[in-house]
Amino acid sequence: MARLLLNSKKHKDYIFEGCSTCDAKCCSSNIIYSTIYDLKEASALFPILFYVADGKISPVYFFYYGETVGEKCPHLNGTMCSVYENRPYACRSYPFSFEQGNPCFDDGCPKISISKNSGVSLLDAKKKLNPYFISNFVGKEFTEQKEEIFTSTGRFVDFCVKNNFLVPYVNYYANNAPYLNFKPSLSEQLYIIHPQRIAVMRMQNKELFLGHDDFLQYIMMISASHKNIETLFALKEAKI
């Protein structure tokens, strides 16, 4: 699956047929990019880590433990989400997202296609993302605030990197097999917030988070989310 920038010429005939007859394919995604916008919801259910790719570091989370092809989020009961009301923003907005402020869609969504069947056109008469998707998926609030959301997320990541809050995931969990087997193929690209290091740094520098109370809250949520690796592992074991 890949995110494609919505193009007024290439995608003028594309439609979305809705989720009602889908088998929840989107709930098997391996890497979900996060922002400060959905940090609270995501960290309550999934582990938040940092992923390095193409020289860029981004906060991400994962739906399930391991890398088995076709495996799906353990919060699914059949094709129904058991945490639907509290699901993170990425779940609510799928198959739509933004890349550098521009609307995108996931070409892996089986309900997006060039089709004569009934469905909602991806583009409106002005060749922009159809307002239907703004209302029902992306959300008006996120659309209006997206530039600030992406900018603030970038500032938070930069703050963590500048202050050396992140350590390689494989080093942090070097002797903990369940954690090392979480996403083995990605382990060299994953970093993790080091809560103990941050606690020591705060004792040594009382002004470390001066003017950044929001960043401290994000770090506390992310640190607490690490336990969800064990939660996902337990849910996986329960289904074997």
KARA-V571029 format. One record per residue. RES is the residue in three letters. PHI is phi as a letter, one per 20 degrees, with the letter a starting at -180 (NA if undefined). Layout:
# KARA-V571029
res:phi
RES:PHI
RES:PHI
This chain:
# KARA-V571029
res:phi
MET:NA
ALA:b
ARG:e
LEU:d
LEU:f
LEU:f
ASN:d
SER:f
LYS:e
LYS:f
HIS:d
LYS:f
ASP:d
TYR:e
ILE:c
PHE:d
GLU:e
GLY:n
CYS:e
SER:f
THR:d
CYS:e
ASP:e
ALA:m
LYS:f
CYS:f
CYS:e
SER:d
SER:f
ASN:e
ILE:c
ILE:d
TYR:f
SER:d
THR:c
ILE:f
TYR:f
ASP:d
LEU:f
LYS:f
GLU:f
ALA:f
SER:f
ALA:f
LEU:d
PHE:c
PRO:f
ILE:e
LEU:c
PHE:c
TYR:d
VAL:d
ALA:b
ASP:l
GLY:m
LYS:d
ILE:d
SER:c
PRO:f
VAL:c
TYR:b
PHE:c
PHE:f
TYR:b
TYR:e
GLY:n
GLU:c
THR:f
VAL:f
GLY:n
GLU:f
LYS:c
CYS:g
PRO:f
HIS:e
LEU:e
ASN:d
GLY:m
THR:d
MET:d
CYS:e
SER:f
VAL:d
TYR:g
GLU:f
ASN:d
ARG:f
PRO:f
TYR:g
ALA:g
CYS:f
ARG:f
SER:e
TYR:g
PRO:e
PHE:d
SER:a
PHE:c
GLU:c
GLN:l
GLY:n
ASN:d
PRO:f
CYS:c
PHE:c
ASP:e
ASP:f
GLY:e
CYS:f
PRO:f
LYS:e
ILE:d
SER:a
ILE:e
SER:b
LYS:e
ASN:f
SER:f
GLY:r
VAL:d
SER:f
LEU:f
LEU:d
ASP:e
ALA:f
LYS:e
LYS:m
LYS:d
LEU:g
ASN:g
PRO:g
TYR:g
PHE:f
ILE:f
SER:f
ASN:d
PHE:c
VAL:f
GLY:n
LYS:f
GLU:f
PHE:f
THR:g
GLU:f
GLN:d
LYS:g
GLU:f
GLU:f
ILE:f
PHE:f
THR:f
SER:f
THR:f
GLY:f
ARG:f
PHE:f
VAL:f
ASP:f
PHE:f
CYS:f
VAL:f
LYS:g
ASN:e
ASN:m
PHE:e
LEU:d
VAL:c
PRO:g
TYR:g
VAL:f
ASN:f
TYR:f
TYR:d
ALA:g
ASN:d
ASN:c
ALA:g
PRO:g
TYR:f
LEU:f
ASN:e
PHE:f
LYS:b
PRO:g
SER:f
LEU:d
SER:g
GLU:f
GLN:d
LEU:d
TYR:c
ILE:c
ILE:f
HIS:d
PRO:f
GLN:f
ARG:f
ILE:f
ALA:f
VAL:f
MET:f
ARG:f
MET:f
GLN:e
ASN:c
LYS:f
GLU:d
LEU:g
PHE:d
LEU:g
GLY:m
HIS:c
ASP:g
ASP:f
PHE:f
LEU:f
GLN:f
TYR:f
ILE:f
MET:f
MET:f
ILE:f
SER:f
ALA:f
SER:f
HIS:g
LYS:f
ASN:f
ILE:f
GLU:f
THR:f
LEU:f
PHE:f
ALA:f
LEU:f
LYS:f
GLU:f
ALA:f
LYS:e
ILE:f
